[in-house]
Amino acid sequence: NIKRKELTWPEKILAEKKLHELKVIEIGKAVQGHGGGWGILDTANTLEISPALMAQDLQLANALEKHPELAMEKNKSAAYRRMQTLREKDIEKELSARLKISISAECLIKGRCEIEMSKMAAESIDLIVTDPPWGIDITNSLQGQDWESKGFAGKGFEDGKHKTFELLGNVFKECYRVLKMNTHMYVFYGIQFQDEIVLLLSQAGFYIQPTPLIWYKGSGGQAGTEYQYTKSYEPILYCLKGKRPLSVSGKTDVFEIDRVPAQNKIHPTEKPRRLLKIMIEQSSRPGDIVLDPFGGSCATVFAAFEAQRIGKAIECSDEYYNASIVALNKFMEERK
């Protein structure tokens, strides 16, 4: 004994499990309320540890056999926490396989988001992913240009700075109200207005991660000039109501995903479903309700459905709403 090597924590709990199993084989399994047999209490008394610790060690030993990577954790406490996370993922995977998420025209809501959201119950939404107006005054920036060629549905589109920030101040408060506690929200925005948007979100009650997530869109898009670089990314604010861990830890905050090809877009600022799906899966569970208050192409609804979530989107434009209904019908037909 004076020269023996100290057992690692995985070796120790696996040895405890083996002892427990051998005793059960030898004496029989204890049945609560009937006396006799060998149980966790007996193994705990033999090893002179508490029954609660013994039960935890047996759970961890069983988890080690299913997830050998747990042995890489530095101690039992860290491994036990990791085991709980893995167990939740196993439950999610099983739940996802059983779920039958239905998608219909009811997922798309026609109207102004600040009005439609006011009709929703408090703490009824599990996640919000949205791309609101940026306040860059697209009406003036495209003056004299062909609106249809730019993809904007008519000249009624407004996103002047004053009106946009007034709208977002109201909408972000509604977002906070309808979100459940311990949930997330992702907001695409114009980085030139980061201070204003962060202030509005903070005033609504959100905690905002100090550095934005980055969607790197690759080549294409708005070309640069001899004085400007070509624009190839968009920032995303990651906001929290309460405290909720991400589904998978350690993921990078830069998403390198190609933009939606122009010929496939419903809306000029449409985001790729693959990008939206990453955020949805990181911040919700199968069966959860995901809302996009500024629907546009309603791509969030489709991405949510693909991730086994219930997607809802609000869109005020007749043209984009009708185009989304057509796309929704096609989406449902393809999955029959």
N, C-alpha and C positions, 0 to 999 in steps of 0.2 A: 504493500500500500504506500510506503514512503516514496516509491519511485513511479507510481502509476500516473498516467496522464489524466488531467482533469477532464471530465466529460463536457462536451459542448452542450448548449441548451437543447438542440434538436436530438442529440443522442440521449440525453437524460429523459425527455418527455416520451420518446419512443420506447425507452426501456421501461418506464412507468406503465405505458400502455400494454407492453408485452406481459409484464407481471400481472396486471389486472386481468388480461384475457386468459392467462394460464390458470389463475385462481378460479375464474368463472367456469373454465372447462373442468377443473378438478372438483369443485364443490357445487357448481350449479349457479345459475343467475338468481340474484335476490329479486323477489317480487314484492313491491311495496304493499304493506298491509297483511302479508301472509307469513312473514318471518322466514328464517333459513336462507341458504344461498349466500352468494358473495356479491357485494355491491361497492359502489364508489366510496362509501363511508369506510368500509373495511380496508380498501387499498390506501385511503388517506390515513387511517390510523396506523397501518403497517409502516408507511413512509414518514409518519409524524408530520404531516402537513394538513392544512384545513381542507374540508370537503369541497369548499368553493374553488380553491386553488387546484385541487385534484380534478374537478370537473372541467375547469378551464384548460388544464394540461392535456386532458384526453381529447377535448375538442380540437386543440391545436395540433395534436399528434395525428388525428384523423385528417385534418386539413393539409398537413404536410404531405401525406400520401397522395392527395389529389392535386396539390399545388407545391411541388418540390422547391420552387423559387422562394418560398417562405423561409427556407433555411439560410438564405443570404442576409436576412435581417440581423441586426447586431445583438438583439436580445429578445426575450419572450414577449415583453410588453409591446415592442415595435411589431413583432410578428403577429401578435394577437390583433392589433389595430389593422394591420394589413389584411389579416384573415377576414375581419368584419367587412372590409371593403370588397374583397373578392367574393364573399358570400352574397353581398348585395348585388354584385354584377351577375352572379349565377342566377339569382332570383329574377333579375331584370331580363336575362336571356330567356329563361323559361317563360316569363310573363309575355315577352315579345312574341314567342312562338305560338302562344295560345290566343293572343289578342286578335280580334277581328275589327279593325278600325274602319268605319264607314265614312265615305267622303261624298258630299252632295252639294247642291247649289246653296244650301243653308250655311256652308262654310264661308261664303262670300257675302258680305254685307254692304249694301249700297247706301252711302250717306257720308256726312262729315264725321270724322272720327271723334271729335270732342263731344258731339251730340250722342253718337251711337255708344260710346264708351260710358257715358253718364247713365245709360240704361242697364249696364252690366252690374252684377252684384259685386260688392267689395270682396277682395281676396278670393276671386274665382278663376284666376289665370295663373298658370305655372311658369310661363316664360314669355317674354316679348322680344322679338327681333324685328327691327324696323329701319327704314331708310327715309326719313322725313325730308321735306324741303330744306335746302341748305341756306337760304337767305342770300343767294348770289345775284338775285334780280335778273333771272333769265329773260324776262320780257324785254328789257333794255339791251342786254348783251346780244340778243338775236334780232334786234330791230333791223328791218330792211332785208331780212333773210327769209328763206322759205321754211315756214314752221313745219310743214308736213315732212320735208326732207330731213329735219332734225328729230322727227319722231314725236313731237309734242302735239297733243290733241287739242288744237284750236288755241286762240289767243286768250282764252279765259284763264290760262295757267298763271298763277301768281306766286312768286317767292321772294318778294322784296324783303329787305332786312327787317324793317320795323314790323310788318305784318307777320312775317315768319316767326320772329322771336316771341311776339305776343301769343301766337297760336301755340308754339311749342311750350311756353310757360304753362298754359292751361292743360295741354295734352300730357305733359310729363307728370303733372299732379294726378291726372286720371290714371296714368300708367301705374303710378305708385299705389293708388287706391285699389285698383283691380288685381294687382299682383298679390299672390299669397306671400306670407312671411317666409324668409329664407329662400329667395328666388333671385333670378338674374334678368338683366335686360341688356341687349346689344343695340347700339345706335350708330349707324353710318352718319358721317357729318363732313362739312367742309372745314379743313384744318385751319383755315384763316380765321375761323370763328370759334376756335376751341375754348377760349376763355369764357365767351358768352354762353356756349352750350353747357359747359361744365357747371357754370353758376346756376343756370336754370335747373339742371338735374339735381344739384345739391339743394337748392331751395325746395324742390319737390320731395326731398327726403333720402335720395340715393347716396350711397358711397360709390365713388368712381375710381377705378384703378388709375393711378397717376399717369402711366404711360399707355397710349392707345395700342390696340391690336392693329396689325397692318395686313391689308389684302394687296398682295403684289399681283397685278393683272397681266404682266408680261408686255410684249410689244403691242403697237397699235394705239388707238385712242387719239387724244389730242396731241398733235405734233408740236415739238419745240421750235424755237427760233434761234437766231444767233445770240439772243440775250436770255433765252429761257430753256430750261431742260424739258424734255418730253415727259409728260405726266403718265406714270405707270403704276400708281398705287392709290388706295383709299384708306383712311384711318377709320377705326371702329372703337367707340367707347364701350368698355365692359363695366356695367353698373350692377350693384348689389343692393337688395332690400333684405337686411338681416345678414345671415351668414350661411352660405351653402357651398360645399366643396364641389369642384369640377369632377365630372365622371371619371376622367383619366388625367392623372397628374403628370407633369413634366412635358406637356405639349408646348411647342414653340408658339410665340405670339405673332409669327409671320405666316400667312397662308398664301402659298404660291399656286394660284388656280387661274386658268385662262378665263377671260371675260366671255359672256354669252355672245355668239356671232350675231352681227347686226341683223341678218336675215331671219334669225330665230326669235328676235325680241318682240315682246308685246309692248313693253315700256322702254323708253330710251335709257333709263338708268337701271334696268333689270339686273339683278344679282344672280350668279350661277347657283343652282340648287345644291351643288356639291359643297360650296362654301357655307350656305345656310344650314345644311344638314350637319356639318361639323359643329357649329355653335349649338344647334338644337340637341344633338346627342351629348354634348359636353355639359349642358345645363338643364336637362330634363330627363324624365323617365318614360318608358313606353306607356301610352295611354294618357299622358299629360296633355293639357291644352296650351297651344302656342298661338299667340296673337301677333298680328302685324297691323297696327293702326293706320299705316299709310301703305295700303296694299299694292298699288301700281300694277305690276304684272301678276300679283298674288303668288309669286314663286315660293314664298314662305309656306303657303298652304300645301303645295305639292311636295316640298322638301320635308315638311312635318309628316305628311302621310307616308312618304318613303321611309321615314324613321320610326314608324308605328306610333306617331303622335296624332292628336286631333288639331288640325290647323284651322285658324280663323283669320280673315283679313277684311279690313274696311277700306272701301275705295269710293271717292266722291265723284270721279269722272265717269260719265255715261259711256264714253268710248272705251276706256280701259276696263271698266267693269264688264261691259258686254264682251270684249275680247277675252277677258279672263273666264267668263262663263263658257265660251266656245272652247277654250283651251282645257277647261275642267271636264267638259263632256268628252273630249278626245282622250284626256288622261284616264278617265274612268273606263272608256271603251277598250283602251290598250291593256287594261288590267282585268278584263273579264275572262 
